[in-house]
Amino acid sequence: MVKQMAVIESRAASDAHFVSSSVRAFGRAGWQFGSLVIFAIAACSSRAESGAPGAAAGASGATNAVSSSWCATDRVLSRKCRRCHQDPPLNGAPFPLLSYEDTQVVDGRGKPRFQKMADSVASAYMPPQFLSLTPPVELLTDEERTTLLDWCAAGAHSEDGAPCDGGT
């Protein structure tokens, strides 16, 4: 597990360096290209191979009812993601994540947005440590990371449409 985490951290640092180099060299187009490359890399790796928290639970079908709920996920998105994933998105974010419906949008290739979220979180690409913002972007805690990954692995379901604390 420690070795897997070292590999993930090394890969995340390498990815962040690649994207920041692209931004310096090519401006906004470099950020978009770097993001596309990182998303492609993330999509090709599975959560189980990455040693991501919650991978075993997702693979076995067992989930934590509290941490894999939409409302728990909504709270994490509100605390850590919506600074950029708003409407319109800021700081190069590719899409908004303001509501449950936003997480269910399917792209032109048939991939649901929540799967893109899981890929980005599992690969440590998100939240982005390569952006220089004030205040700085905060990493996900282990609990927040597990909440997002478990919810996505469980199929990204909502609780019968009932609004969460934040009203989404």
C-alpha positions in Angstrom: 0.0 0.0 0.0 2.8 2.4 0.9 4.5 1.6 -2.4 1.3 2.2 -4.3 0.8 5.6 -2.6 4.4 6.6 -3.5 3.7 5.7 -7.2 0.4 7.7 -7.1 2.2 10.7 -5.5 5.0 10.5 -8.0 2.6 10.2 -10.9 0.6 13.2 -9.6 3.7 15.3 -9.3 4.8 14.3 -12.8 1.3 15.1 -14.2 1.2 18.5 -12.4 4.7 19.3 -13.8 3.5 18.3 -17.4 0.4 20.5 -17.2 2.3 23.5 -15.7 5.0 23.2 -18.4 2.2 23.1 -21.0 0.6 26.2 -19.5 3.9 28.1 -19.5 4.7 27.1 -23.1 1.3 27.4 -24.7 -1.0 29.5 -22.3 -4.6 28.5 -22.0 -4.3 26.1 -24.9 -1.5 24.3 -23.1 -3.7 23.9 -20.0 -6.5 22.4 -22.1 -4.1 20.1 -23.9 -2.4 19.0 -20.6 -5.8 18.4 -19.0 -6.9 16.2 -22.0 -3.7 14.2 -21.7 -4.1 13.7 -18.0 -7.8 12.7 -18.3 -6.7 10.2 -20.9 -4.1 8.7 -18.6 -6.6 8.6 -15.7 -9.2 6.9 -17.9 -6.8 4.1 -18.8 -6.0 3.2 -15.2 -8.4 1.5 -12.8 -9.1 2.5 -9.2 -8.1 -0.9 -8.0 -4.7 -0.6 -9.7 -4.1 2.8 -8.3 -4.8 1.7 -4.7 -7.4 4.4 -4.3 -9.3 4.5 -1.0 -12.6 2.7 -1.4 -11.4 0.6 -4.4 -11.9 -2.6 -2.5 -15.4 -1.7 -1.3 -16.4 -0.6 -4.9 -15.0 -3.8 -6.4 -16.8 -6.1 -3.9 -20.1 -4.2 -4.2 -20.1 -3.3 -0.5 -20.5 0.5 0.2 -20.7 2.7 3.2 -24.2 4.1 3.1 -23.2 7.4 4.7 -20.0 8.1 2.8 -21.4 7.0 -0.6 -24.6 9.2 -0.4 -25.3 12.0 -2.8 -25.6 14.5 0.1 -22.2 13.5 1.5 -20.8 13.9 -2.0 -22.5 17.3 -2.4 -20.9 18.6 0.8 -17.4 17.6 -0.5 -18.1 19.2 -3.9 -19.3 22.4 -2.1 -16.2 22.5 0.1 -13.5 21.6 -2.4 -14.7 21.6 -6.1 -17.2 24.4 -6.7 -14.7 27.1 -6.4 -13.9 26.3 -10.0 -16.7 23.9 -11.1 -19.4 26.6 -11.2 -21.5 28.0 -14.0 -19.7 29.3 -15.9 -16.7 27.3 -14.9 -13.6 29.1 -13.7 -9.8 28.5 -13.7 -9.9 26.1 -16.6 -12.5 23.7 -15.1 -14.2 21.9 -18.0 -17.8 21.8 -16.6 -20.0 22.8 -13.6 -20.6 20.5 -10.7 -23.4 22.5 -9.0 -26.1 19.9 -8.9 -26.8 16.2 -9.0 -27.9 16.5 -12.6 -24.5 18.1 -13.4 -22.8 14.8 -12.3 -25.0 12.7 -14.6 -24.3 14.5 -17.9 -23.0 12.1 -20.5 -20.3 13.2 -22.9 -20.3 12.6 -26.7 -18.4 9.3 -26.1 -21.1 8.0 -23.7 -19.1 8.5 -20.5 -21.0 9.9 -17.5 -19.4 13.0 -15.9 -19.3 11.2 -12.5 -16.9 8.7 -14.0 -14.7 11.5 -15.2 -14.8 12.8 -11.6 -13.7 9.4 -10.2 -10.9 9.2 -12.7 -9.6 12.6 -11.9 -9.8 12.1 -8.1 -8.4 8.5 -8.2 -5.4 9.7 -10.2 -4.9 12.7 -7.8 -5.3 15.1 -10.7 -8.1 16.8 -8.8 -8.1 19.0 -6.9 -5.4 20.7 -9.0 -2.3 21.5 -7.1 -0.7 23.0 -10.2 -3.0 26.1 -10.1 -1.7 29.2 -8.3 -4.8 30.6 -6.6 -5.3 32.7 -3.5 -6.2 31.1 -1.1 -4.4 27.9 -2.3 -6.4 24.9 -3.6 -6.9 22.5 -0.7 -6.3 18.7 -1.1 -9.1 16.3 -0.4 -8.9 14.6 3.0 -8.8 10.8 2.9 -12.5 10.9 4.1 -13.5 13.3 1.3 -11.6 11.3 -1.3 -13.3 8.1 -0.2 -16.7 9.7 -0.1 -16.3 10.8 -3.8 -14.8 7.6 -5.0 -17.3 5.4 -3.2 -20.3 7.4 -4.4 -19.0 7.1 -8.0 -18.3 3.4 -7.7 -21.7 2.8 -6.3 -23.3 4.2 -9.4 -23.6 7.9 -8.4 -27.2 7.6 -7.3 -29.3 10.3 -5.6 -31.5 9.8 -2.5 -35.0 9.9 -4.2 -34.5 13.5 -5.3 -34.7 14.9 -1.8 -32.6 18.1 -1.5 -29.5 18.1 0.6 -28.5 20.6 3.3 -27.3 23.0 0.6 -30.5 22.6 -1.4 -29.1 20.7 -4.4 
